[in-house]
């Protein structure tokens, strides 16, 4: 079991460029909430939490992003959609400040629209000292083509039950795999599986005072097994073909 958890972590790192994944969250909203708590812990460690009280999202982002940020105690700024189908860079600049804690967005959004300015968005947020979170609920059409790290994001989440072959099951079981870059790993309270030199595996518990636990200990392991099996069966070529078919099906549906 630990080997499968470790292996799936490795595969998702390759697809995203993140440095660590955990599978504790029981779905997308849980993973978004984990990022909100990681954001809180990150800024608290830097002595800036009292100042950074705002999280920016967009009207097209999944509602779990503003909802979980609010549940974690942040104020929410929602950017409205503009003529191009997404908020402008200027609109983002107008709300980013020393009060900004994080940006939480889908891309493509829930209407299938991709924001071509996303690299500039992340740069603006980082220049203000805030974090950027990539909600990958709609990863199907861009997998093997876009890596969250190459766009500059600090963290992302994947829906194993939407993208990686595990059935959603009418509200469960589900896993929102949460991945982050190295500078956020110390704030993960969820347990991490590591491989030792003798090729055995061990569990390393996160910081108990990080206050970022969101669900059961290791998460929904049967879903992790299904996603692991799907990736092994598909391989790199199969994943790329699945992305092509996702785009084809989406464009077909749009025309009907």
C-alpha positions as CSV (number, residue, x, y, z in Angstrom):
1,X,0.0,0.0,0.0
2,X,2.7,2.5,0.9
3,X,4.6,1.7,-2.3
4,X,1.4,2.5,-4.4
5,X,0.9,5.8,-2.5
6,X,4.6,6.7,-3.0
7,X,4.4,5.8,-6.7
8,X,1.3,7.8,-7.4
9,X,2.9,10.7,-5.6
10,X,5.8,10.4,-8.0
11,X,3.6,10.2,-11.1
12,X,1.6,13.3,-10.2
13,X,4.9,15.2,-9.5
14,X,5.9,14.4,-13.0
15,X,2.6,15.7,-14.4
16,X,2.7,18.8,-12.4
17,X,6.2,19.7,-11.4
18,X,5.3,19.8,-7.7
19,X,7.6,18.5,-5.1
20,X,5.1,16.6,-2.8
21,X,1.6,15.2,-3.0
22,X,-0.7,14.0,-0.3
23,X,-4.0,12.2,-0.7
24,X,-5.7,13.0,2.5
25,X,-8.4,15.3,1.1
26,X,-11.7,13.6,0.3
27,X,-12.3,15.6,-2.9
28,X,-11.8,18.9,-4.6
29,X,-13.3,21.0,-1.8
30,X,-11.1,19.3,0.8
31,X,-8.0,19.9,-1.3
32,X,-8.9,23.6,-1.7
33,X,-9.4,23.8,2.0
34,X,-6.1,22.2,2.6
35,X,-4.5,24.9,0.5
36,X,-6.3,27.6,2.4
37,X,-4.9,26.2,5.7
38,X,-1.4,25.8,4.2
39,X,-1.7,29.4,3.1
40,X,-2.7,30.4,6.6
41,X,0.2,28.5,8.1
42,X,2.7,29.8,5.6
43,X,1.9,33.5,6.2
44,X,1.7,32.9,10.0
45,X,5.3,31.5,10.0
46,X,6.4,34.6,8.2
47,X,4.6,36.9,10.7
48,X,2.3,38.3,8.0
49,X,-1.0,36.5,8.6
50,X,-2.4,39.6,10.4
51,X,-1.8,41.6,7.2
52,X,-2.6,39.0,4.5
53,X,-6.3,38.5,4.9
54,X,-7.5,38.4,1.3
55,X,-7.8,35.6,-1.2
56,X,-8.5,36.4,-4.9
57,X,-10.5,34.2,-7.1
58,X,-12.7,34.6,-10.2
59,X,-16.4,34.2,-11.1
60,X,-15.6,31.2,-13.2
61,X,-13.6,29.4,-10.5
62,X,-15.3,26.5,-8.8
63,X,-17.2,27.7,-5.7
64,X,-15.1,25.5,-3.5
65,X,-12.2,27.9,-3.8
66,X,-13.9,31.0,-2.3
67,X,-15.9,28.9,0.1
68,X,-13.0,27.1,1.6
69,X,-10.9,30.2,1.8
70,X,-13.7,31.9,3.7
71,X,-14.0,28.9,6.0
72,X,-10.3,29.2,6.7
73,X,-10.9,32.8,7.8
74,X,-10.0,34.8,4.8
75,X,-11.8,37.6,3.0
76,X,-12.7,36.9,-0.6
77,X,-12.3,39.1,-3.7
78,X,-14.0,37.7,-6.8
79,X,-13.0,39.0,-10.2
80,X,-15.9,39.2,-12.7
81,X,-15.8,37.7,-16.2
82,X,-15.0,40.2,-19.0
83,X,-15.5,40.3,-22.7
84,X,-12.7,37.7,-23.5
85,X,-14.3,35.2,-21.2
86,X,-12.1,35.7,-18.2
87,X,-11.0,38.7,-16.0
88,X,-8.3,41.0,-17.4
89,X,-4.7,41.4,-16.1
90,X,-5.7,45.0,-15.2
91,X,-8.5,43.8,-13.1
92,X,-6.2,41.5,-11.2
93,X,-3.6,44.3,-10.7
94,X,-6.3,46.5,-9.3
95,X,-7.0,44.2,-6.3
96,X,-3.6,42.7,-5.6
97,X,-1.9,44.4,-2.6
98,X,0.1,43.7,0.6
99,X,-3.2,42.3,1.9
100,X,-3.2,39.5,-0.7
101,X,-2.6,36.0,0.8
102,X,-3.2,33.8,-2.3
103,X,-4.8,33.4,-5.8
104,X,-7.1,30.4,-6.2
105,X,-8.3,29.7,-9.7
106,X,-9.3,27.0,-12.2
107,X,-7.7,27.0,-15.6
108,X,-9.4,26.0,-17.8
109,X,-12.4,27.2,-15.8
110,X,-15.6,25.3,-15.4
111,X,-16.8,26.6,-18.7
112,X,-13.8,25.2,-20.5
113,X,-12.1,28.6,-21.1
114,X,-8.4,28.9,-20.8
115,X,-6.8,32.1,-19.6
116,X,-3.8,32.8,-21.8
117,X,-2.4,35.4,-19.4
118,X,-2.1,33.0,-16.5
119,X,1.7,33.2,-16.3
120,X,1.4,37.0,-15.9
121,X,-1.3,36.5,-13.2
122,X,1.0,34.3,-11.2
123,X,3.9,36.7,-11.6
124,X,1.7,39.6,-10.3
125,X,0.6,37.6,-7.3
126,X,4.1,36.5,-6.4
127,X,5.5,40.0,-6.7
128,X,3.0,41.0,-4.0
129,X,4.3,38.2,-1.7
130,X,1.3,36.0,-2.1
131,X,0.8,32.3,-3.2
132,X,-0.8,30.9,-6.3
133,X,-3.0,27.8,-6.3
134,X,-4.0,25.9,-9.4
135,X,-7.4,24.1,-9.2
136,X,-6.9,21.3,-11.8
137,X,-10.5,20.0,-11.7
138,X,-10.4,20.5,-15.5
139,X,-7.0,18.9,-16.1
140,X,-8.3,16.3,-18.6
141,X,-7.8,18.5,-21.7
142,X,-4.4,19.8,-20.8
143,X,-2.7,16.8,-19.1
144,X,0.8,16.1,-20.5
145,X,0.8,19.6,-22.0
146,X,0.7,21.9,-19.1
147,X,2.6,21.6,-15.8
148,X,1.6,23.8,-12.9
149,X,5.2,24.5,-11.9
150,X,6.1,25.8,-15.3
151,X,3.3,28.3,-15.0
152,X,4.7,29.4,-11.7
153,X,2.1,28.0,-9.3
154,X,3.0,27.1,-5.7
155,X,0.4,24.4,-5.4
156,X,-2.2,22.5,-7.3
157,X,-4.8,19.8,-6.9
158,X,-5.9,16.9,-9.1
159,X,-9.3,15.1,-8.9
160,X,-8.4,11.4,-9.0
161,X,-12.1,10.7,-9.4
162,X,-12.5,13.0,-12.4
163,X,-9.2,12.7,-14.3
164,X,-7.4,9.5,-13.3
165,X,-9.9,6.8,-13.9
166,X,-11.5,6.5,-10.5
167,X,-15.4,6.7,-10.6
168,X,-16.9,9.5,-8.6
169,X,-19.6,7.3,-7.2
170,X,-22.4,9.9,-6.6
171,X,-20.5,12.1,-4.2
172,X,-17.9,9.6,-3.1
173,X,-15.5,8.0,-2.8
174,X,-13.2,10.7,-4.0
175,X,-9.7,12.1,-3.6
176,X,-8.5,15.6,-4.2
177,X,-4.7,15.0,-4.5
178,X,-2.9,18.1,-3.1
179,X,0.5,18.9,-4.4
180,X,2.9,21.8,-3.5
181,X,6.4,23.1,-4.1
182,X,9.2,22.5,-1.6
183,X,8.6,25.8,0.3
184,X,5.1,24.7,1.3
185,X,5.9,21.1,2.3
186,X,6.8,22.0,5.9
187,X,3.3,23.2,6.4
188,X,1.7,19.8,5.4
189,X,0.2,18.1,8.4
190,X,-0.9,15.1,6.3
191,X,1.4,12.1,6.5
192,X,4.0,11.6,3.7
193,X,5.2,8.3,2.4
194,X,9.0,8.1,1.8
195,X,11.2,5.4,0.3
196,X,14.2,4.3,2.3
197,X,17.6,3.2,1.0
198,X,16.7,-0.4,1.4
199,X,13.7,0.1,-0.9
200,X,11.2,-0.2,1.9
201,X,8.7,2.5,2.7
202,X,7.8,4.5,5.8
203,X,5.3,7.1,6.9
204,X,6.6,10.5,8.0
205,X,4.0,12.5,9.9
206,X,3.7,16.2,9.2
207,X,4.1,19.0,11.7
208,X,1.4,18.5,14.3
209,X,1.0,22.2,14.9
210,X,0.5,23.1,11.2
211,X,-3.3,22.7,11.6
212,X,-3.7,21.5,8.0
213,X,-5.3,18.1,8.6
214,X,-8.6,18.0,6.7
215,X,-9.7,14.4,6.8
216,X,-8.7,10.8,7.6
217,X,-5.1,9.9,8.1
218,X,-3.9,8.6,4.6
219,X,-7.1,9.4,2.7
220,X,-9.3,7.2,0.6
221,X,-6.7,4.6,-0.4
222,X,-9.0,2.5,-2.7
223,X,-9.2,5.6,-5.0
224,X,-5.5,6.0,-4.9
225,X,-5.1,2.4,-6.1
226,X,-7.5,3.0,-9.0
227,X,-5.7,6.1,-10.1
228,X,-2.3,4.4,-9.8
229,X,-3.6,1.5,-11.9
230,X,-5.1,3.8,-14.5
231,X,-1.8,5.7,-15.0
232,X,0.2,2.5,-15.2
233,X,-2.2,1.1,-17.8
234,X,-2.3,4.3,-19.9
235,X,1.3,5.2,-19.9
236,X,2.6,8.6,-21.2
237,X,1.3,8.1,-24.7
238,X,-2.1,7.0,-23.5
239,X,-2.5,10.0,-21.2
240,X,-1.7,12.3,-24.1
241,X,-4.2,10.6,-26.3
242,X,-6.8,10.8,-23.5
243,X,-6.2,14.6,-23.4
244,X,-6.8,14.8,-27.2
245,X,-10.0,12.8,-26.9
246,X,-11.2,15.0,-24.1
247,X,-10.7,18.1,-26.3
248,X,-12.4,16.4,-29.2
249,X,-15.4,15.4,-27.2
250,X,-15.7,18.8,-25.6
251,X,-15.6,20.6,-28.9
252,X,-18.2,18.2,-30.3
253,X,-20.5,18.9,-27.4
254,X,-20.1,22.6,-27.8
255,X,-21.3,22.4,-31.4
256,X,-24.4,20.4,-30.7
